[in-house]
Amino acid sequence: MNEAPIDRLLALMARLRDPERGCAWDVAQSYETIVPYTIEEAYEVADAVERGDRGDLRDELGDLLLQVVFQARIAEEEGAFRFDDVAEAICAKLIRRHPHVFDASGAFLPPERRPTDPAAIQAAWETIKARERAEKAAGGQEAGKAEAAGPLSGVSRALPALTRADRISKRAAGVGFDWPDAAQVLAKVREETDEVEESLEEGNPEAVFEEIGDLLFSVANLARHAGVDPEEALRRGTLKFERRFTAMAARLAAEGQALEDSALPAMEAAWQAVKRDEKT
């Protein structure tokens, strides 16, 4: 019988981590040193999806899977858990969080027992997650290693700042602490912009820092009300700036001007020309 690809990957990772015959770099890694690569690979997956490159997506998903296998291998070596435990844990979570689809064994519920109202399903999902957070926090308190459970607990501080702001604001909105519509959030954004301006005029760097943070959080709330992922919106906005800036530099070069030697009015004129070209 042919070896399953996942089993082959697990075996290769074990060989790479072999202290005597493996790769010295792989052997030297730890949970902490691998984390930056894991985060980078997750973003590479997102980029492949954005570009619609299915071949690249396949490869990037493999790179991301490797990160899971790597961390699980380190854990297995220290006797904490194995890759199979990781897979079993997520299977159990999927069954637990989909009581509208599965029974306790993971078998499909009969049609007459399956709710079809998306709002009810979402509400049940959030209730289950809230219960899990409370149980996890309680377990942590017993072990003396967790802070008190609260309505906003459990949102990872390792998330990108805009993504975490989005998650936190959704959690707050879930208990009714929210603006009724996007127009009022937009007014809040304008208010925060005014406060940034006041802090700049006062020349208070700490206040500027704090007010810009408030402004960004308000923008994340506005994105949520508009149904927009703020992290993805910023990523696309940055890509658009990158594209236009590169085109601006090329336009200046075609006119015989080096970017670094061009005055700001010339760059602005080329920038506006690039924007007009994009529209047409």
C-alpha atoms as a printed R data frame, in Angstrom:
    type eleno elety resid chain resno       x      y       z
1   ATOM     1    CA   MET     A     1   0.000  0.000   0.000
2   ATOM     2    CA   ASN     A     2   1.291  3.469  -0.900
3   ATOM     3    CA   GLU     A     3   2.184  5.762   1.991
4   ATOM     4    CA   ALA     A     4  -0.360  8.550   2.545
5   ATOM     5    CA   PRO     A     5   1.117 11.992   1.716
6   ATOM     6    CA   ILE     A     6   0.484 13.301   5.230
7   ATOM     7    CA   ASP     A     7   2.285 10.298   6.731
8   ATOM     8    CA   ARG     A     8   5.220 10.899   4.391
9   ATOM     9    CA   LEU     A     9   5.338 14.552   5.419
10  ATOM    10    CA   LEU     A    10   5.302 13.633   9.112
11  ATOM    11    CA   ALA     A    11   8.123 11.121   8.543
12  ATOM    12    CA   LEU     A    12  10.209 13.647   6.606
13  ATOM    13    CA   MET     A    13   9.787 16.217   9.391
14  ATOM    14    CA   ALA     A    14  10.900 13.646  11.943
15  ATOM    15    CA   ARG     A    15  14.012 12.903   9.886
16  ATOM    16    CA   LEU     A    16  14.811 16.586   9.479
17  ATOM    17    CA   ARG     A    17  14.621 16.955  13.281
18  ATOM    18    CA   ASP     A    18  16.859 13.919  13.888
19  ATOM    19    CA   PRO     A    19  19.631 15.227  16.198
20  ATOM    20    CA   GLU     A    20  22.330 13.115  14.515
21  ATOM    21    CA   ARG     A    21  21.371 12.808  10.862
22  ATOM    22    CA   GLY     A    22  18.875 15.632  10.328
23  ATOM    23    CA   CYS     A    23  19.217 19.255   9.222
24  ATOM    24    CA   ALA     A    24  21.125 21.396  11.732
25  ATOM    25    CA   TRP     A    25  18.827 24.376  11.056
26  ATOM    26    CA   ASP     A    26  15.626 22.379  11.581
27  ATOM    27    CA   VAL     A    27  17.007 20.774  14.729
28  ATOM    28    CA   ALA     A    28  17.875 24.198  16.169
29  ATOM    29    CA   GLN     A    29  14.324 25.563  15.807
30  ATOM    30    CA   SER     A    30  11.808 26.011  18.625
31  ATOM    31    CA   TYR     A    31   8.139 26.960  18.930
32  ATOM    32    CA   GLU     A    32   9.124 30.611  19.166
33  ATOM    33    CA   THR     A    33  11.509 30.714  16.216
34  ATOM    34    CA   ILE     A    34   8.977 29.042  13.905
35  ATOM    35    CA   VAL     A    35   6.098 31.414  14.669
36  ATOM    36    CA   PRO     A    36   7.241 34.233  12.323
37  ATOM    37    CA   TYR     A    37   7.378 31.753   9.432
38  ATOM    38    CA   THR     A    38   3.898 30.487  10.279
39  ATOM    39    CA   ILE     A    39   2.488 34.014  10.163
40  ATOM    40    CA   GLU     A    40   4.317 34.766   6.906
41  ATOM    41    CA   GLU     A    41   3.005 31.592   5.263
42  ATOM    42    CA   ALA     A    42  -0.576 32.453   6.258
43  ATOM    43    CA   TYR     A    43  -0.196 35.772   4.456
44  ATOM    44    CA   GLU     A    44   1.320 34.019   1.436
45  ATOM    45    CA   VAL     A    45  -1.839 31.897   1.258
46  ATOM    46    CA   ALA     A    46  -3.976 35.045   1.345
47  ATOM    47    CA   ASP     A    47  -1.881 36.599  -1.411
48  ATOM    48    CA   ALA     A    48  -2.254 33.519  -3.645
49  ATOM    49    CA   VAL     A    49  -6.030 33.616  -3.149
50  ATOM    50    CA   GLU     A    50  -6.104 37.328  -3.972
51  ATOM    51    CA   ARG     A    51  -4.151 36.746  -7.193
52  ATOM    52    CA   GLY     A    52  -6.318 33.795  -8.165
53  ATOM    53    CA   ASP     A    53  -3.220 31.647  -8.720
54  ATOM    54    CA   ARG     A    54  -4.390 28.125  -7.907
55  ATOM    55    CA   GLY     A    55  -0.998 26.515  -8.493
56  ATOM    56    CA   ASP     A    56   0.649 28.958  -6.129
57  ATOM    57    CA   LEU     A    57  -2.198 28.472  -3.642
58  ATOM    58    CA   ARG     A    58  -1.501 24.729  -3.626
59  ATOM    59    CA   ASP     A    59   2.163 25.367  -2.878
60  ATOM    60    CA   GLU     A    60   1.486 27.988  -0.211
61  ATOM    61    CA   LEU     A    61  -1.037 25.745   1.539
62  ATOM    62    CA   GLY     A    62   1.693 23.099   1.620
63  ATOM    63    CA   ASP     A    63   4.090 25.594   3.198
64  ATOM    64    CA   LEU     A    64   1.449 26.482   5.800
65  ATOM    65    CA   LEU     A    65   0.773 22.803   6.519
66  ATOM    66    CA   LEU     A    66   4.491 22.325   7.055
67  ATOM    67    CA   GLN     A    67   4.364 24.928   9.829
68  ATOM    68    CA   VAL     A    68   1.670 22.917  11.626
69  ATOM    69    CA   VAL     A    69   3.651 19.704  11.184
70  ATOM    70    CA   PHE     A    70   6.833 21.417  12.414
71  ATOM    71    CA   GLN     A    71   5.217 22.737  15.602
72  ATOM    72    CA   ALA     A    72   3.525 19.393  16.243
73  ATOM    73    CA   ARG     A    73   6.851 17.577  15.810
74  ATOM    74    CA   ILE     A    74   8.524 19.785  18.413
75  ATOM    75    CA   ALA     A    75   5.616 19.100  20.760
76  ATOM    76    CA   GLU     A    76   5.873 15.350  20.164
77  ATOM    77    CA   GLU     A    77   9.594 15.402  20.950
78  ATOM    78    CA   GLU     A    78   8.924 16.981  24.344
79  ATOM    79    CA   GLY     A    79   5.972 14.670  25.036
80  ATOM    80    CA   ALA     A    80   3.269 17.361  24.928
81  ATOM    81    CA   PHE     A    81   1.113 16.114  22.036
82  ATOM    82    CA   ARG     A    82   1.327 14.643  18.532
83  ATOM    83    CA   PHE     A    83   0.047 15.728  15.111
84  ATOM    84    CA   ASP     A    84  -2.810 13.227  15.413
85  ATOM    85    CA   ASP     A    85  -3.873 14.976  18.624
86  ATOM    86    CA   VAL     A    86  -4.020 18.278  16.724
87  ATOM    87    CA   ALA     A    87  -6.231 16.706  14.047
88  ATOM    88    CA   GLU     A    88  -8.446 15.010  16.632
89  ATOM    89    CA   ALA     A    89  -8.875 18.257  18.559
90  ATOM    90    CA   ILE     A    90 -10.073 20.209  15.519
91  ATOM    91    CA   CYS     A    91 -12.397 17.365  14.494
92  ATOM    92    CA   ALA     A    92 -13.939 17.391  17.965
93  ATOM    93    CA   LYS     A    93 -14.302 21.172  17.845
94  ATOM    94    CA   LEU     A    94 -16.018 21.077  14.439
95  ATOM    95    CA   ILE     A    95 -18.536 18.512  15.687
96  ATOM    96    CA   ARG     A    96 -19.071 20.423  18.946
97  ATOM    97    CA   ARG     A    97 -19.635 23.738  17.180
98  ATOM    98    CA   HIS     A    98 -22.020 22.316  14.563
99  ATOM    99    CA   PRO     A    99 -24.789 20.712  16.628
100 ATOM   100    CA   HIS     A   100 -27.160 21.813  13.843
101 ATOM   101    CA   VAL     A   101 -25.310 19.500  11.409
102 ATOM   102    CA   PHE     A   102 -23.858 16.594  13.419
103 ATOM   103    CA   ASP     A   103 -24.832 14.426  16.350
104 ATOM   104    CA   ALA     A   104 -22.247 13.715  19.062
105 ATOM   105    CA   SER     A   105 -20.602 11.010  16.940
106 ATOM   106    CA   GLY     A   106 -20.157 13.248  13.910
107 ATOM   107    CA   ALA     A   107 -22.948 11.645  11.895
108 ATOM   108    CA   PHE     A   108 -25.352 13.880   9.970
109 ATOM   109    CA   LEU     A   109 -28.544 14.840  11.770
110 ATOM   110    CA   PRO     A   110 -31.771 13.819  10.030
111 ATOM   111    CA   PRO     A   111 -33.232 16.649   7.907
112 ATOM   112    CA   GLU     A   112 -36.102 17.336  10.296
113 ATOM   113    CA   ARG     A   113 -33.618 18.143  13.094
114 ATOM   114    CA   ARG     A   114 -31.457 20.530  11.084
115 ATOM   115    CA   PRO     A   115 -32.214 24.264  11.545
116 ATOM   116    CA   THR     A   116 -31.988 26.375   8.400
117 ATOM   117    CA   ASP     A   117 -32.205 29.925   9.784
118 ATOM   118    CA   PRO     A   118 -28.708 31.500   9.361
119 ATOM   119    CA   ALA     A   119 -29.313 33.981  12.186
120 ATOM   120    CA   ALA     A   120 -30.242 31.219  14.628
121 ATOM   121    CA   ILE     A   121 -27.225 29.164  13.566
122 ATOM   122    CA   GLN     A   122 -24.906 32.156  14.065
123 ATOM   123    CA   ALA     A   123 -26.397 32.873  17.486
124 ATOM   124    CA   ALA     A   124 -25.922 29.249  18.551
125 ATOM   125    CA   TRP     A   125 -22.327 29.331  17.255
126 ATOM   126    CA   GLU     A   126 -21.522 32.400  19.342
127 ATOM   127    CA   THR     A   127 -23.148 30.838  22.412
128 ATOM   128    CA   ILE     A   128 -21.023 27.715  22.045
129 ATOM   129    CA   LYS     A   129 -17.831 29.766  21.596
130 ATOM   130    CA   ALA     A   130 -18.667 31.893  24.643
131 ATOM   131    CA   ARG     A   131 -19.161 28.753  26.736
132 ATOM   132    CA   GLU     A   132 -15.840 27.350  25.488
133 ATOM   133    CA   ARG     A   133 -14.051 30.592  26.378
134 ATOM   134    CA   ALA     A   134 -15.538 30.557  29.866
135 ATOM   135    CA   GLU     A   135 -14.558 26.911  30.400
136 ATOM   136    CA   LYS     A   136 -11.041 27.559  29.136
137 ATOM   137    CA   ALA     A   137 -10.630 30.598  31.351
138 ATOM   138    CA   ALA     A   138 -11.955 28.685  34.361
139 ATOM   139    CA   GLY     A   139  -9.478 25.899  33.713
140 ATOM   140    CA   GLY     A   140  -6.671 28.411  33.428
141 ATOM   141    CA   GLN     A   141  -7.638 30.051  36.711
142 ATOM   142    CA   GLU     A   142  -7.520 26.711  38.459
143 ATOM   143    CA   ALA     A   143  -3.996 26.252  37.132
144 ATOM   144    CA   GLY     A   144  -3.143 29.821  38.151
145 ATOM   145    CA   LYS     A   145  -2.209 30.898  34.640
146 ATOM   146    CA   ALA     A   146  -5.136 32.764  33.136
147 ATOM   147    CA   GLU     A   147  -6.705 36.131  33.644
148 ATOM   148    CA   ALA     A   148 -10.362 36.419  34.578
149 ATOM   149    CA   ALA     A   149 -12.874 35.543  31.892
150 ATOM   150    CA   GLY     A   150 -14.704 38.462  30.357
151 ATOM   151    CA   PRO     A   151 -16.847 39.292  27.338
152 ATOM   152    CA   LEU     A   152 -13.736 40.230  25.329
153 ATOM   153    CA   SER     A   153 -11.403 37.482  26.547
154 ATOM   154    CA   GLY     A   154 -10.003 34.918  24.146
155 ATOM   155    CA   VAL     A   155  -9.191 37.245  21.237
156 ATOM   156    CA   SER     A   156  -5.529 36.544  20.532
157 ATOM   157    CA   ARG     A   157  -3.171 39.465  21.057
158 ATOM   158    CA   ALA     A   158  -0.950 37.973  18.356
159 ATOM   159    CA   LEU     A   159  -3.454 38.883  15.634
160 ATOM   160    CA   PRO     A   160  -2.653 41.780  13.286
161 ATOM   161    CA   ALA     A   161  -3.851 44.965  14.980
162 ATOM   162    CA   LEU     A   162  -6.663 45.749  12.522
163 ATOM   163    CA   THR     A   163  -7.939 42.173  12.576
164 ATOM   164    CA   ARG     A   164  -7.935 42.151  16.376
165 ATOM   165    CA   ALA     A   165  -9.763 45.501  16.439
166 ATOM   166    CA   ASP     A   166 -12.391 44.002  14.144
167 ATOM   167    CA   ARG     A   167 -12.781 40.905  16.358
168 ATOM   168    CA   ILE     A   168 -12.961 42.958  19.556
169 ATOM   169    CA   SER     A   169 -15.576 45.339  18.130
170 ATOM   170    CA   LYS     A   170 -17.650 42.399  16.871
171 ATOM   171    CA   ARG     A   171 -17.539 40.856  20.334
172 ATOM   172    CA   ALA     A   172 -18.697 44.142  21.902
173 ATOM   173    CA   ALA     A   173 -21.426 44.526  19.291
174 ATOM   174    CA   GLY     A   174 -22.583 41.003  20.093
175 ATOM   175    CA   VAL     A   175 -23.738 42.175  23.532
176 ATOM   176    CA   GLY     A   176 -25.340 45.342  22.179
177 ATOM   177    CA   PHE     A   177 -22.500 47.850  22.614
178 ATOM   178    CA   ASP     A   178 -22.526 49.303  19.104
179 ATOM   179    CA   TRP     A   179 -23.614 52.178  16.907
180 ATOM   180    CA   PRO     A   180 -26.953 51.627  15.161
181 ATOM   181    CA   ASP     A   181 -25.629 52.371  11.666
182 ATOM   182    CA   ALA     A   182 -22.539 53.201   9.616
183 ATOM   183    CA   ALA     A   183 -23.420 56.906   9.448
184 ATOM   184    CA   GLN     A   184 -22.916 57.301  13.186
185 ATOM   185    CA   VAL     A   185 -19.621 55.407  13.018
186 ATOM   186    CA   LEU     A   186 -18.506 57.758  10.249
187 ATOM   187    CA   ALA     A   187 -19.324 60.682  12.546
188 ATOM   188    CA   LYS     A   188 -17.143 59.036  15.194
189 ATOM   189    CA   VAL     A   189 -14.294 58.742  12.670
190 ATOM   190    CA   ARG     A   190 -14.597 62.473  11.955
191 ATOM   191    CA   GLU     A   191 -14.591 63.188  15.694
192 ATOM   192    CA   GLU     A   192 -11.422 61.145  16.166
193 ATOM   193    CA   THR     A   193  -9.810 62.902  13.186
194 ATOM   194    CA   ASP     A   194 -10.520 66.254  14.845
195 ATOM   195    CA   GLU     A   195  -8.909 65.005  18.065
196 ATOM   196    CA   VAL     A   196  -5.808 63.919  16.145
197 ATOM   197    CA   GLU     A   197  -5.627 67.395  14.630
198 ATOM   198    CA   GLU     A   198  -5.922 69.021  18.063
199 ATOM   199    CA   SER     A   199  -3.136 66.830  19.451
200 ATOM   200    CA   LEU     A   200  -0.884 67.698  16.520
201 ATOM   201    CA   GLU     A   201  -1.509 71.409  17.106
202 ATOM   202    CA   GLU     A   202  -0.675 70.972  20.799
203 ATOM   203    CA   GLY     A   203   2.567 69.244  19.868
204 ATOM   204    CA   ASN     A   204   1.942 66.375  22.286
205 ATOM   205    CA   PRO     A   205   3.490 63.188  20.816
206 ATOM   206    CA   GLU     A   206   1.880 60.865  23.389
207 ATOM   207    CA   ALA     A   207  -1.562 62.321  22.750
208 ATOM   208    CA   VAL     A   208  -1.046 62.066  18.976
209 ATOM   209    CA   PHE     A   209  -0.091 58.416  19.389
210 ATOM   210    CA   GLU     A   210  -3.188 57.677  21.476
211 ATOM   211    CA   GLU     A   211  -5.595 59.612  19.257
212 ATOM   212    CA   ILE     A   212  -4.331 57.930  16.071
213 ATOM   213    CA   GLY     A   213  -4.957 54.591  17.800
214 ATOM   214    CA   ASP     A   214  -8.534 55.699  18.554
215 ATOM   215    CA   LEU     A   215  -8.949 56.808  14.946
216 ATOM   216    CA   LEU     A   216  -7.758 53.469  13.577
217 ATOM   217    CA   PHE     A   217 -10.064 51.577  15.935
218 ATOM   218    CA   SER     A   218 -12.993 53.721  14.764
219 ATOM   219    CA   VAL     A   219 -12.072 53.018  11.134
220 ATOM   220    CA   ALA     A   220 -12.075 49.292  11.915
221 ATOM   221    CA   ASN     A   221 -15.586 49.726  13.328
222 ATOM   222    CA   LEU     A   222 -16.655 51.588  10.199
223 ATOM   223    CA   ALA     A   223 -15.321 48.742   8.056
224 ATOM   224    CA   ARG     A   224 -17.303 46.240  10.129
225 ATOM   225    CA   HIS     A   225 -20.522 48.209   9.673
226 ATOM   226    CA   ALA     A   226 -19.837 48.413   5.939
227 ATOM   227    CA   GLY     A   227 -19.253 44.651   5.754
228 ATOM   228    CA   VAL     A   228 -15.578 45.101   4.899
229 ATOM   229    CA   ASP     A   229 -12.622 43.186   6.341
230 ATOM   230    CA   PRO     A   230 -10.344 46.049   7.490
231 ATOM   231    CA   GLU     A   231  -7.148 43.996   7.193
232 ATOM   232    CA   GLU     A   232  -7.988 42.977   3.634
233 ATOM   233    CA   ALA     A   233  -9.074 46.516   2.751
234 ATOM   234    CA   LEU     A   234  -5.753 47.932   3.974
235 ATOM   235    CA   ARG     A   235  -3.831 45.217   2.159
236 ATOM   236    CA   ARG     A   236  -5.578 46.017  -1.113
237 ATOM   237    CA   GLY     A   237  -5.177 49.736  -0.537
238 ATOM   238    CA   THR     A   238  -1.439 49.249  -0.022
239 ATOM   239    CA   LEU     A   239  -1.210 47.126  -3.167
240 ATOM   240    CA   LYS     A   240  -3.014 49.863  -5.096
241 ATOM   241    CA   PHE     A   241  -0.588 52.486  -3.797
242 ATOM   242    CA   GLU     A   242   2.327 50.225  -4.717
243 ATOM   243    CA   ARG     A   243   0.973 49.730  -8.230
244 ATOM   244    CA   ARG     A   244   0.360 53.431  -8.794
245 ATOM   245    CA   PHE     A   245   3.692 54.481  -7.294
246 ATOM   246    CA   THR     A   246   5.541 52.062  -9.572
247 ATOM   247    CA   ALA     A   247   3.601 53.358 -12.582
248 ATOM   248    CA   MET     A   248   4.349 56.952 -11.519
249 ATOM   249    CA   ALA     A   249   8.080 56.205 -11.387
250 ATOM   250    CA   ALA     A   250   7.919 54.547 -14.815
251 ATOM   251    CA   ARG     A   251   6.073 57.547 -16.235
252 ATOM   252    CA   LEU     A   252   8.687 59.952 -14.893
253 ATOM   253    CA   ALA     A   253  11.474 57.756 -16.246
254 ATOM   254    CA   ALA     A   254   9.817 57.782 -19.689
255 ATOM   255    CA   GLU     A   255   9.963 61.578 -19.526
256 ATOM   256    CA   GLY     A   256  13.655 61.458 -18.692
257 ATOM   257    CA   GLN     A   257  13.262 62.192 -14.986
258 ATOM   258    CA   ALA     A   258  14.708 60.006 -12.243
259 ATOM   259    CA   LEU     A   259  12.283 59.527  -9.357
260 ATOM   260    CA   GLU     A   260  14.771 60.609  -6.709
261 ATOM   261    CA   ASP     A   261  15.559 63.796  -8.653
262 ATOM   262    CA   SER     A   262  11.935 64.782  -9.329
263 ATOM   263    CA   ALA     A   263  10.262 67.607  -7.440
264 ATOM   264    CA   LEU     A   264   7.007 66.900  -5.616
265 ATOM   265    CA   PRO     A   265   4.832 68.809  -8.179
266 ATOM   266    CA   ALA     A   266   6.217 66.625 -10.968
267 ATOM   267    CA   MET     A   267   5.535 63.478  -8.977
268 ATOM   268    CA   GLU     A   268   2.008 64.646  -8.170
269 ATOM   269    CA   ALA     A   269   1.333 65.391 -11.851
270 ATOM   270    CA   ALA     A   270   2.564 61.924 -12.830
271 ATOM   271    CA   TRP     A   271   0.508 60.371 -10.017
272 ATOM   272    CA   GLN     A   272  -2.688 62.044 -11.226
273 ATOM   273    CA   ALA     A   273  -1.895 60.935 -14.787
274 ATOM   274    CA   VAL     A   274  -1.581 57.344 -13.591
275 ATOM   275    CA   LYS     A   275  -4.954 57.578 -11.849
276 ATOM   276    CA   ARG     A   276  -6.557 58.967 -15.028
277 ATOM   277    CA   ASP     A   277  -5.040 56.126 -17.029
278 ATOM   278    CA   GLU     A   278  -6.483 53.570 -14.617
279 ATOM   279    CA   LYS     A   279  -9.965 55.041 -14.979
280 ATOM   280    CA   THR     A   280  -9.825 54.861 -18.748
